[in-house]
Amino acid sequence: MSASAVAKPQTATTHVDVLIVGAGISGIGSAYHLQEQCPGKTYAILEMKDTFGGTWETHKYPGVRSDSDLYTFGYRFKPWVGAPIASAEEILKYMGEVIEENGIGPHIHYGHRITKAAWDSGSNLWTVEATRNADGAAVTFTANFLWMCQGYYDHEKPYMPDWPGMDRYKGKLIHAQLWDPEIDYAGKKILVIGSGATAATVIPAFAEKAAHVTMLQRSPTYFFCSENKNELADKLRAGGIDEPTIHRVVRAQIMYDQDMMTKRCIAEPDAVFEELKMLVRAFSGKEDFPFEPHFTPKYRPWQQRLAFCPEGDIFRAIAAGKVSAVTDEIDTFTETGVRTKGGAEIEADIIVAATGFNLLMMGGIPFEVDGKPVDWHETVNYRGMMFTGVPNMVWVMGYFRASWTLRVDMLGDFVCNLLNHMDQKGAKRVEVALREEDAGMPLGDWIEGDNFNPGYLMRGLKKMPKRGDKPEWRHNQDYWAERDQIPATDLEGSEFLYDGVRAGSRVKEDA
Ligand SMILES: Cc1cc2nc3c(=O)[nH]c(=O)nc-3n(C[C@H](O)[C@H](O)[C@H](O)COP(=O)(O)OP(=O)(O)OC[C@H]3O[C@@H](n4cnc5c(N)ncnc54)[C@H](O)[C@@H]3O)c2cc1C
């Protein structure tokens, strides 16, 4: 009998009001807000992994940690009580507590990989098909509303460039995203290819046990060194202030500082760079720390994520001679390592590619609306969360410069307001559509390259939706603007259509 002839078990269809995709930090936070703000709604979370955590479960390389502070990366509703920069383990513990304290667990269906999502305007329902990992059963859910919290990259296939001679290399070559904690690297020579946030984390961690670590980068990155503590939080705690208050106040302080920093990076990038250098000198203990050529980037600070170094760890490891940097391109892999275009031979027992992600729009799930496949690049994105032509669906895409989770909380409020508003109106369907005043609006790539330009986004722009030139039709990555704009959204604004009727009019439209 052929494999295809083996019948897979088929389960009965389950209906929920709201279906959340993904049990990462976005999905869990969204579930919390739904329970709090729309207590009458039934919901389920579908998660392809066997546990929660998303990013924090996928990455297992040494030292994996946040590069945002947890006062803002943590949810607004659950105080963070530890050091600002947290390990993956601490983040998972925090998420586990949120699940436990709020009874979210029974709603999560682990081991369910979604394979299709189809909207039907006749029934005003999403039909979501999934495969249950345990037995291969086909599982079907229907839902009135889809809350997409599947993250932005492929959890299974990281971005691994195709370098010449890779197959000749006799050592171990692995992408950081696929790192197996069983790999023994004590006393080994390690080459890390890349210099972004992952490299900044993994290099000092490797340096603790490895014989030597080389960082090979095509171009330099900005690093921000700081102690892993928050003085304000420590003072308030010493003064006996309660944790919810500390969380609120410290979040506000950090957000203010970040806002100032972002503005300064744009207004006075050279002065900011001088300050970043001062911190490197202080943490490395080397007044003459050499910034040329390996630590002088070509782009503006903040155009890509600034790599955070708690206690200046990578620079301390460089100053101690445990880590060295090479800025060059790979010419070829050799049997023993890598030869660069500049002729350097770098020998390594283990080569770790910290080369980033493959962007994956909507978790790679094929979408249909009324039988027609959705091409996301043909849609226009409403405030980085809804799409023209795709009803009853919101996508959670966080911030790149500020903590991702700030947007999870913000969109949580938005979605719940929207659902409650639909109930008040008796509407079964909501979508966004360009308005009369948007006629002729130039449509461009989802994000401007000179605003934020990491490789995975630039490689994936053709899979992303389009952006207009008005705040409604952009994800401007500006938390400080959005924190006023999004809560003030007029849900009766003319960009919204309810049951096909444009808000503020009585005319039914084919959106
Ligand atoms: C190593 C690393 C460190 C980072 N550090 C920070 C940081 O310090 N601060 C910050 O703001 N951001 C950081 N980020 C960005 C980070 O990804 C987000 O902040 C955040 O964790 C994303 O959460 P999420 O829940 O939206 O998505 P993910 O964490 O990607 O979770 C999505 C979940 O959806 C599931 N899923 C996807 N497709 C399907 C499907 N078809 N069917 C079923 N389930 C599916 C996945 O299995 C996963 O569990 C970091 C990213 C990485 C990789």
The ligand as a MOL file (V3000), in Angstrom:
LIG
                    3D

  0  0  0     0  0            999 V3000
M  V30 BEGIN CTAB
M  V30 COUNTS 53 58 0 0 0
M  V30 BEGIN ATOM
M  V30 1 C 17.3870 35.0980 19.4340 0
M  V30 2 C 16.3910 36.2010 19.3850 0
M  V30 3 C 16.3910 37.1750 20.3620 0
M  V30 4 C 15.4380 38.1890 20.3260 0
M  V30 5 N 15.4620 39.1320 21.3130 0
M  V30 6 C 14.5300 40.0940 21.3120 0
M  V30 7 C 14.5100 41.0640 22.3480 0
M  V30 8 O 15.3160 41.0700 23.2510 0
M  V30 9 N 13.5650 42.0190 22.2960 0
M  V30 10 C 12.6520 42.0630 21.3060 0
M  V30 11 O 11.8130 42.9610 21.3170 0
M  V30 12 N 12.6300 41.1460 20.3210 0
M  V30 13 C 13.5450 40.1680 20.3000 0
M  V30 14 N 13.5350 39.2500 19.2960 0
M  V30 15 C 12.4820 39.2620 18.3020 0
M  V30 16 C 11.4910 38.1750 18.7930 0
M  V30 17 O 11.3280 37.2170 17.8360 0
M  V30 18 C 10.2320 38.7690 19.3050 0
M  V30 19 O 10.4850 39.7230 20.2470 0
M  V30 20 C 9.2290 37.7980 19.9260 0
M  V30 21 O 9.7860 36.8070 20.7490 0
M  V30 22 C 8.3950 37.2350 18.8550 0
M  V30 23 O 7.3320 36.6050 19.4840 0
M  V30 24 P 6.1070 36.0460 18.6810 0
M  V30 25 O 5.2610 35.3310 19.6530 0
M  V30 26 O 5.4780 37.1300 17.8890 0
M  V30 27 O 6.7160 35.0790 17.6020 0
M  V30 28 P 7.6000 33.6900 17.7920 0
M  V30 29 O 8.3970 33.8120 19.0110 0
M  V30 30 O 8.2410 33.5490 16.4920 0
M  V30 31 O 6.4750 32.6430 18.0430 0
M  V30 32 C 5.5800 32.2640 17.0430 0
M  V30 33 C 4.9820 30.9170 17.3760 0
M  V30 34 O 4.0650 30.5750 16.3240 0
M  V30 35 C 4.2260 29.2330 15.9970 0
M  V30 36 N 3.8440 28.9920 14.5910 0
M  V30 37 C 4.3900 29.5550 13.4850 0
M  V30 38 N 3.8200 29.0530 12.3730 0
M  V30 39 C 2.8950 28.1610 12.7800 0
M  V30 40 C 1.9860 27.2930 12.0870 0
M  V30 41 N 1.9440 27.2340 10.7410 0
M  V30 42 N 1.1820 26.5080 12.8190 0
M  V30 43 C 1.2150 26.5440 14.1810 0
M  V30 44 N 2.0730 27.3290 14.8760 0
M  V30 45 C 2.9010 28.1250 14.1910 0
M  V30 46 C 5.7160 28.9740 16.2270 0
M  V30 47 O 5.9810 27.6010 16.4570 0
M  V30 48 C 6.0150 29.8330 17.4450 0
M  V30 49 O 5.8910 29.1320 18.6500 0
M  V30 50 C 14.4790 38.2340 19.2950 0
M  V30 51 C 14.5010 37.2530 18.3010 0
M  V30 52 C 15.4340 36.2500 18.3500 0
M  V30 53 C 15.4060 35.2060 17.2850 0
M  V30 END ATOM
M  V30 BEGIN BOND
M  V30 1 1 1 2
M  V30 2 1 2 3
M  V30 3 2 2 52
M  V30 4 2 3 4
M  V30 5 1 4 5
M  V30 6 1 4 50
M  V30 7 2 5 6
M  V30 8 1 6 7
M  V30 9 1 6 13
M  V30 10 2 7 8
M  V30 11 1 7 9
M  V30 12 1 9 10
M  V30 13 2 10 11
M  V30 14 1 10 12
M  V30 15 2 12 13
M  V30 16 1 13 14
M  V30 17 1 14 15
M  V30 18 1 14 50
M  V30 19 1 15 16
M  V30 20 1 16 17
M  V30 21 1 16 18
M  V30 22 1 18 19
M  V30 23 1 18 20
M  V30 24 1 20 21
M  V30 25 1 20 22
M  V30 26 1 22 23
M  V30 27 1 23 24
M  V30 28 2 24 25
M  V30 29 1 24 26
M  V30 30 1 24 27
M  V30 31 1 27 28
M  V30 32 2 28 29
M  V30 33 1 28 30
M  V30 34 1 28 31
M  V30 35 1 31 32
M  V30 36 1 32 33
M  V30 37 1 33 34
M  V30 38 1 33 48
M  V30 39 1 34 35
M  V30 40 1 35 36
M  V30 41 1 35 46
M  V30 42 1 36 37
M  V30 43 1 36 45
M  V30 44 2 37 38
M  V30 45 1 38 39
M  V30 46 1 39 40
M  V30 47 2 39 45
M  V30 48 1 40 41
M  V30 49 2 40 42
M  V30 50 1 42 43
M  V30 51 2 43 44
M  V30 52 1 44 45
M  V30 53 1 46 47
M  V30 54 1 46 48
M  V30 55 1 48 49
M  V30 56 2 50 51
M  V30 57 1 51 52
M  V30 58 1 52 53
M  V30 END BOND
M  V30 END CTAB
M  END
